[in-house]
Amino acid sequence: MELWRPDPTFYPSPRMAMQAPPEKVAFVAMLNAESNGRPDALGVVDVDPSSKTYGGIVGRLDMPNAGDELHHFGWNACSACLCPYMPHPHTERRYLVVPGIKSSRIHIVDTKPDPRKPKIVKVIEPKVLAERTGYSRPHTVHCGPEGIFCSALGSTTGDGPGGIFVMDPESFEILGKWEIERGSQYLAYDFWWHLGLDTMITSEWGTPNMVEAGLNPDILLKGGYGHSIHVWDLRKRRHVQELDLGAEQQMALELRPAHDPSRAYGFLGVVVSLKDLSASIWVWHRENGKWGVKKVIEIPAQPADPEKLPPMLKGFKAVPPLITDINLSLDDRFLYISCWGTGEFLQYEVSDPFHPKKTGSVHLGGIVRRAGHPKKPGAPLNGGPQMVEVSRDGRRVYFTNSLYSPWDAQFYPDGVRSWMVKLDAKPDGGMEIDPKFFLEFGDLRGHQVRLEGGDASSDSYCYS
Amino acid sequence: MSHLTLWPWVAIFLLGAYHGVNPGMGWLFAAALGMQKKSAVAVWQSLAPIAVGHFIAIGLVVAAAVVAGAVLPLQYVKIAAACILLAFGLQRLIRKSHPRWGGMQIGFRDLCIWSFLMASAHGAGFMLLPILLKMSALHGAADLGAPAPHRHGGAFEGPWTAPTALLVHTLGYLLVTGLIALVVYEKVGLQVLRRAWVNLDLIWAVVLIVTAGFTLLVPT
């Protein structure tokens, strides 16, 4: 349906989007990690502090098939619909595009009229995705000015190359493979763009065959997982430049470009360094027409009693931080970093992206630390800060604790018991755990969180 | 010039102004490029290619109509124009497709192409045809004195009528595009996009269909 006025959740600039009203519900991908034949689900979480069911699941949509491994997901439309060269502001932000990273099945979920009762309106089977694109294992979803973009980890055989495909934002037909010329790019994972610069950035994890049986130590020690990011011409759909971090940097995953479309930099999280098990944050940036990349934060591994470490880590006598997700507030001011290994969640002030200042730290879970939540004091938690989402006004931060079921089992062999928490962020830095918000998922595991009306990783903007 | 001969010119001008009001036809892009480069000069500079692209898009349609009018009975041209207008209107009502072309790093030539594509995809040129038909009918009655249904090529027979109409139309378009772009850039800001941007695509579709009706009513 076309609206008469622009969708009220669309904002021309990130600055204006920060004035948006607080979200009342959040959507969470819920994974069924047991092989009991039951499907994954999309959960609806009440995040309205004035509500009686605050912090609880108030809606649930089961997927039609078992074994999808819901992971990341995104909206059909967002503020990019206001871009001046292809404006379609009367499209509704209404449908969630929810891929299964294991099944390669894509679900289109209608969140209206009642967001607490989402419904599936279309299912795209893996066969269709394979026929139209040659890709499988869909991952990140972003709404762009011209359609819905989605990354895919690999080809139908489970090898590379992975890449990007495009969906029609109204019919949800898969239009095809995005790349015209992929250059040196082979591995895929995350992607996003600088709309003001007509530039796309993509990152690297591993092919499906490299990740689906768990983290493979042989591949890892040879530096075989992704360690580059790629710069693309968004209009010409061509590879422009590869930025290689060096093979000791393993798994260059999450990308958060500056939201302001005129700023030519962004942040990248790297999971682990083979040199010392540290994790790091890098900044890619443009100077004199050429792109470069520079390490700006390094988080060291922490020595640990091998007794407390899973088999894979015992020999190292240390727990790696494992930066598995990051997020950037809409004013490009605060960067949030999930250290899934050590169970630490960090906040940095990054107004000057090359000189970040640490402004906050919170502990929950962790391979060794098992830090608890104030709502359940004394109860050790496992898993660690992982998929993080920040509200548009930058005042609330939500995260869940599971990573990816085959990898959960390697790092938390006792079985990740999944939870979701919320932090309150202060306007000038610092953050605190909200003692009233502690959601336990029971036999499911929470993964990506999306906030009603948009959040700090759902929308992109054409105006500063 | 009597008021009878003046009003089609006013209509051509207003139609240009109407095209200019639509954010998808150029003013939004001009304002955005100004904001991107943080300079009002950039707004001014983008107006020329946007107007040129629009002019060419409209010009091609009008030229095609002139040629058609020269070789075919005007009645046929009229019906064909009405059918095309109706088809554009229905297409825009049923399925909102947009040209998927463009970006934010865009030079003169690309901006021309973009403006050309937007105007063409929205059937902008065809909206002028009933007025041009009407103008030629007026000319015909005064100059030729022949019974209307038997005339050929009357359409744009004053050789300057069609080019002048194009210029008048583009002037109306350019004035409104430039005015809104500058007011939004200098004064109002982008907040207006959230409030005042009504669904002009819907109105546009209705206008196309209504124009199709008018076209049929023009005596030839």
Interface residues (C-beta under 8 A of the other chain):
Chain A: E2 L3 W4 R5 P6 P8 F10 Y11 P12 S13 M16 L82 C83 P84 Y85 M86 P87 H88 P89 H90 T91 E146 G147 E170 L195 G196 L197 D198 L234 R235 P261 S262 C462 Y463 S464
Chain B: P23 G24 L28 F29 A31 A32 L33 M35 Q36 R95 K96 H98 P99 R100 W101 G102 G103 M104 Q105 I106 W114 L190 Q191 L193 R194 R195 W197 V198 N199 D201 L202
